[in-house]
Amino acid sequence: MAEPAAPDPKDPKLRPFRGLAWALYLVVAIGFSLMVTYSVTRSVWQMTPQRPLGADSVRLDPSACRDIARSLAAELEARRRSLGEQDGSVASFDARWAQFRLGWLQRLREAEVQCWVEDADRGALKRVFAKLEQLGDLYAIHGTQYAGQVNPARQALEQALSIEP
């Protein structure tokens, strides 16, 4: 006995259903993409404080601005060094670092306003603060990698070394 023929995929009777399936697919794909884009954009805006308005702020001299940059760099370095002393998961590190980073970035932005880094004659200071922000971003990457990869390996080694034969 012969098998029944499969329905022709180009059957004109099925054309409205194919159109409906494509429309549904596009609505879901575009909707999902828009939700992800909105979520990522909102997250980045929340984690990156804007520079406050500084129309009435005191204009610090360049040496005081460099001192502020040094103290911010020292604070960043101290936090990075403390990573090796803290135990916990990558998620808990990310939460702690995000909270620290947000406050640190806010202080950085306030220092930029006080130092008037946007003025044409303050280009060297603007580069200093840009390098400081870049260092903060690199420390965030380093910290996440440390918490997720290096710290567990270090803990496993310490545990293995503490086992007596």
VOBA-1610 file (N, C-alpha, C; in pm, whole numbers, padded with zeros to 5 digits, always signed):
BEGIN
Met+00084-00116+00000Met+00000+00000+00000Met+00089+00124+00000Ala+00056+00221-00074Ala+00136+00342-00089Ala+00108+00438+00027Glu+00215+00506+00070Glu+00200+00604+00179Glu+00130+00727+00125Pro+00049+00792+00213Pro-00016+00915+00167Pro+00090+01023+00144Ala+00067+01103+00046Ala+00161+01209+00010Ala+00162+01316+00119Ala+00280+01367+00150Ala+00293+01474+00249Ala+00231+01601+00192Pro+00174+01684+00278Pro+00114+01806+00225Pro+00221+01896+00164Asp+00186+01959+00057Asp+00278+02050-00013Asp+00301+02173+00075Pro+00428+02203+00114Pro+00453+02319+00201Pro+00419+02451+00134Lys+00410+02453+00004Lys+00375+02575-00069Lys+00227+02581-00103Asp+00149+02498-00036Asp+00004+02493-00061Asp-00055+02632-00036Pro-00124+02687-00136Pro-00180+02822-00122Pro-00280+02833-00006Lys-00342+02722+00034Lys-00438+02728+00144Lys-00368+02758+00278Leu-00238+02722+00288Leu-00164+02743+00412Leu-00092+02878+00418Arg-00102+02956+00314Arg-00031+03084+00308Arg-00068+03178+00422Pro-00194+03195+00460Pro-00225+03285+00572Pro-00162+03237+00703Phe-00153+03106+00723Phe-00093+03054+00845Phe+00058+03076+00848Arg+00121+03063+00731Arg+00265+03091+00724Arg+00290+03238+00754Gly+00209+03325+00699Gly+00223+03469+00727Gly+00204+03499+00875Leu+00104+03434+00935Leu+00079+03453+01078Leu+00196+03401+01162Ala+00252+03287+01123Ala+00366+03232+01195Ala+00487+03325+01185Trp+00512+03381+01068Trp+00623+03475+01052Trp+00599+03602+01134Ala+00478+03652+01132Ala+00447+03774+01209Ala+00466+03750+01358Leu+00419+03636+01407Leu+00435+03603+01548Leu+00584+03589+01584Tyr+00658+03523+01496Tyr+00802+03507+01519Tyr+00870+03643+01528Leu+00841+03733+01435Leu+00905+03865+01434Leu+00866+03946+01557Val+00741+03939+01599Val+00697+04013+01719Val+00772+03963+01841Val+00783+03833+01857Val+00852+03776+01973Val+01001+03810+01968Ala+01066+03793+01852Ala+01210+03819+01841Ala+01241+03967+01863Ile+01164+04055+01804Ile+01188+04199+01821Ile+01156+04241+01964Gly+01048+04189+02019Gly+01013+04223+02158Gly+01121+04179+02255Phe+01171+04058+02239Phe+01278+04008+02326Phe+01404+04093+02311Ser+01441+04126+02189Ser+01560+04208+02165Ser+01546+04346+02229Leu+01429+04406+02218Leu+01406+04537+02280Leu+01413+04529+02432Met+01360+04423+02491Met+01366+04408+02636Met+01510+04393+02683Val+01590+04314+02614Val+01731+04296+02651Val+01806+04427+02637Thr+01785+04497+02526Thr+01852+04625+02504Thr+01815+04726+02613Tyr+01688+04734+02647Tyr+01643+04826+02752Tyr+01706+04789+02886Ser+01709+04661+02919Ser+01763+04616+03046Ser+01912+04648+03058Val+01988+04621+02954Val+02132+04648+02956Val+02158+04798+02964Thr+02085+04877+02887Thr+02103+05021+02889Thr+02070+05078+03026Arg+01961+05036+03085Arg+01922+05084+03217Arg+02027+05045+03321Ser+02079+04924+03312Ser+02181+04878+03406Ser+02308+04961+03394Val+02350+04990+03273Val+02471+05070+03253Val+02450+05211+03306Trp+02334+05270+03283Trp+02307+05405+03333Trp+02309+05407+03485Gln+02257+05303+03549Gln+02254+05299+03695Gln+02394+05280+03752Met+02480+05208+03683Met+02614+05179+03734Met+02717+05285+03696Thr+02678+05384+03617Thr+02772+05487+03575Thr+02714+05623+03611Pro+02755+05677+03725Pro+02700+05807+03764Pro+02747+05918+03671Gln+02660+06012+03649Gln+02693+06125+03564Gln+02770+06229+03644Arg+02844+06311+03573Arg+02919+06417+03638Arg+02820+06522+03687Pro+02826+06558+03817Pro+02733+06661+03866Pro+02765+06796+03804Leu+02665+06883+03805Leu+02686+07018+03753Leu+02779+07092+03849Gly+02872+07164+03794Gly+02972+07229+03879Gly+02981+07378+03858Ala+02873+07442+03824Ala+02877+07584+03797Ala+02921+07665+03919Asp+02886+07618+04038Asp+02921+07693+04158Asp+03028+07625+04241Ser+03095+07525+04184Ser+03197+07454+04263Ser+03328+07532+04264Val+03406+07505+04367Val+03536+07569+04381Val+03632+07507+04282Arg+03712+07590+04219Arg+03810+07539+04121Arg+03940+07510+04194Leu+03972+07380+04207Leu+04094+07339+04276Leu+04215+07355+04186Asp+04330+07379+04247Asp+04452+07391+04166Asp+04498+07251+04123Pro+04577+07242+04018Pro+04618+07112+03964Pro+04688+07021+04064Ser+04769+07075+04155Ser+04837+06988+04251Ser+04737+06924+04347Ala+04636+06999+04390Ala+04532+06941+04476Ala+04453+06834+04399Cys+04432+06857+04271Cys+04359+06759+04189Cys+04439+06630+04175Arg+04571+06643+04158Arg+04655+06524+04149Arg+04656+06448+04281Asp+04652+06522+04392Asp+04644+06457+04524Asp+04513+06379+04539Ile+04404+06437+04493Ile+04274+06368+04497Ile+04281+06242+04411Ala+04339+06254+04292Ala+04352+06138+04202Ala+04437+06030+04268Arg+04545+06070+04335Arg+04629+05971+04405Arg+04551+05900+04514Ser+04471+05975+04590Ser+04395+05911+04698Ser+04288+05818+04643Leu+04226+05856+04531Leu+04128+05767+04469Leu+04196+05640+04416Ala+04316+05656+04360Ala+04390+05539+04311Ala+04432+05450+04428Ala+04472+05510+04539Ala+04511+05431+04656Ala+04391+05355+04712Glu+04277+05420+04714Glu+04154+05353+04761Glu+04119+05234+04672Leu+04134+05255+04543Leu+04107+05148+04446Leu+04204+05032+04467Glu+04331+05064+04485Glu+04431+04960+04505Glu+04408+04884+04636Ala+04371+04955+04741Ala+04344+04889+04869Ala+04226+04793+04855Arg+04124+04833+04783Arg+04008+04744+04763Arg+04048+04623+04681Arg+04131+04645+04579Arg+04177+04532+04497Arg+04257+04433+04581Arg+04344+04483+04666Arg+04425+04394+04749Arg+04340+04316+04847Ser+04231+04375+04891Ser+04146+04306+04987Ser+04071+04188+04924Leu+04074+04179+04793Leu+04005+04069+04725Leu+04061+03934+04768Gly+04192+03928+04787Gly+04254+03802+04825Gly+04217+03758+04965Glu+04170+03851+05046Glu+04135+03819+05185Glu+03988+03783+05200Gln+03910+03809+05099Gln+03766+03785+05109Gln+03731+03653+05042Asp+03650+03576+05112Asp+03598+03454+05052Asp+03457+03481+05002Gly+03411+03396+04916Gly+03275+03412+04867Gly+03266+03380+04720Ser+03145+03383+04673Ser+03120+03348+04534Ser+03143+03469+04443Val+03142+03441+04315Val+03156+03547+04217Val+03039+03644+04229Ala+02920+03592+04251Ala+02802+03678+04262Ala+02814+03772+04381Ser+02863+03722+04495Ser+02876+03810+04611Ser+02987+03911+04588Phe+03095+03872+04519Phe+03198+03969+04486Phe+03142+04077+04396Asp+03069+04036+04292Asp+03013+04134+04200Asp+02925+04234+04272Ala+02844+04188+04365Ala+02756+04278+04439Ala+02837+04374+04524Arg+02939+04322+04595Arg+03023+04409+04679Arg+03101+04508+04592Trp+03156+04460+04481Trp+03236+04548+04397Trp+03148+04653+04331Ala+03029+04616+04286Ala+02939+04713+04222Ala+02903+04824+04320Gln+02878+04789+04445Gln+02845+04890+04545Gln+02966+04982+04569Phe+03085+04924+04584Phe+03205+05005+04602Phe+03230+05092+04479Arg+03221+05031+04360Arg+03253+05102+04236Arg+03161+05221+04215Leu+03034+05205+04246Leu+02940+05314+04227Leu+02976+05433+04316Gly+03006+05408+04443Gly+03047+05516+04532Gly+03179+05577+04489Trp+03274+05492+04446Trp+03403+05541+04401Trp+03389+05626+04276Leu+03308+05582+04181Leu+03286+05661+04059Leu+03219+05794+04090Gln+03129+05794+04189Gln+03063+05919+04227Gln+03167+06018+04281Arg+03259+05968+04365Arg+03365+06055+04418Arg+03457+06102+04305Leu+03483+06013+04208Leu+03566+06051+04093Leu+03498+06162+04013Arg+03369+06148+03988Arg+03295+06250+03912Arg+03295+06385+03987Glu+03277+06379+04119Glu+03278+06503+04197Glu+03416+06569+04191Ala+03521+06489+04195Ala+03657+06543+04185Ala+03680+06605+04046Glu+03627+06542+03943Glu+03640+06598+03808Glu+03575+06735+03799Val+03460+06750+03866Val+03392+06879+03864Val+03473+06982+03941Gln+03523+06945+04056Gln+03601+07038+04136Gln+03731+07078+04067Cys+03783+06988+03985Cys+03909+07015+03914Cys+03886+07078+03777Trp+03763+07093+03739Trp+03726+07156+03612Trp+03803+07092+03496Val+03796+06960+03486Val+03873+06889+03383Val+03824+06916+03241Glu+03706+06972+03227Glu+03654+06999+03092Glu+03707+07129+03034Asp+03775+07210+03114Asp+03832+07334+03061Asp+03947+07302+02966Ala+03965+07387+02867Ala+04067+07365+02765Ala+04208+07363+02824Asp+04231+07442+02928Asp+04365+07448+02986Asp+04392+07336+03087Arg+04298+07245+03103Arg+04314+07135+03200Arg+04319+06999+03131Gly+04375+06994+03012Gly+04381+06869+02936Gly+04462+06760+03006Ala+04571+06799+03073Ala+04654+06699+03143Ala+04575+06636+03257Leu+04499+06717+03330Leu+04417+06663+03440Leu+04307+06573+03387Lys+04251+06610+03274Lys+04146+06527+03214Lys+04202+06389+03180Arg+04325+06384+03128Arg+04388+06255+03098Arg+04414+06175+03225Val+04454+06243+03333Val+04478+06174+03459Val+04350+06106+03507Phe+04239+06179+03505Phe+04113+06123+03552Phe+04060+06015+03457Ala+04086+06030+03328Ala+04046+05926+03232Ala+04125+05798+03258Lys+04255+05810+03284Lys+04337+05692+03314Lys+04293+05628+03445Leu+04255+05709+03543Leu+04207+05657+03670Leu+04078+05579+03652Glu+03987+05631+03571Glu+03862+05559+03545Glu+03889+05429+03469Gln+03983+05433+03374Gln+04020+05312+03301Gln+04077+05207+03397Leu+04160+05251+03491Leu+04215+05159+03590Leu+04103+05097+03674Gly+04004+05176+03711Gly+03890+05123+03785Gly+03815+05017+03707Asp+03798+05039+03578Asp+03732+04939+03494Asp+03814+04810+03486Leu+03945+04824+03472Leu+04032+04706+03465Leu+04032+04630+03597Tyr+04028+04702+03708Tyr+04022+04635+03838Tyr+03891+04559+03854Ala+03783+04613+03800Ala+03655+04541+03807Ala+03665+04409+03731Ile+03727+04412+03615Ile+03745+04289+03536Ile+03836+04193+03611His+03946+04245+03662His+04040+04162+03738His+03972+04098+03859Gly+03895+04177+03931Gly+03829+04126+04051Gly+03731+04014+04021Thr+03656+04029+03914Thr+03561+03925+03877Thr+03635+03797+03838Gln+03744+03812+03763Gln+03822+03695+03725Gln+03885+03632+03849Tyr+03934+03714+03941Tyr+03996+03661+04061Tyr+03894+03584+04144Ala+03778+03644+04165Ala+03676+03579+04248Ala+03627+03450+04182Gly+03620+03447+04050Gly+03565+03331+03982Gly+03664+03222+03950Gln+03792+03257+03932Gln+03889+03157+03887Gln+04007+03143+03981Val+04072+03253+04015Val+04195+03245+04093Val+04168+03209+04239Asn+04072+03275+04301Asn+04046+03252+04443Asn+04007+03106+04471Pro+03917+03044+04393Pro+03886+02903+04418Pro+04009+02812+04401Ala+04093+02842+04303Ala+04214+02761+04283Ala+04310+02780+04400Arg+04322+02904+04449Arg+04408+02932+04564Arg+04357+02859+04688Gln+04227+02862+04710Gln+04168+02794+04825Gln+04188+02642+04816Ala+04174+02587+04695Ala+04193+02443+04677Ala+04338+02405+04706Leu+04432+02488+04663Leu+04573+02462+04690Leu+04600+02467+04841Glu+04548+02568+04908Glu+04567+02578+05053Glu+04508+02458+05124Gln+04393+02413+05078Gln+04330+02296+05139Gln+04415+02170+05114Ala+04466+02157+04992Ala+04550+02041+04960Ala+04679+02042+05041Leu+04735+02160+05063Leu+04859+02170+05139Leu+04838+02141+05288Ser+04717+02163+05337Ser+04691+02143+05479Ser+04663+01996+05514Ile+04648+01911+05415Ile+04622+01769+05437Ile+04755+01701+05466Glu+04761+01635+05579Glu+04885+01566+05615Glu+04881+01423+05561Pro+04997+01370+05517Pro+04998+01233+05461Pro+04978+01128+05567
//
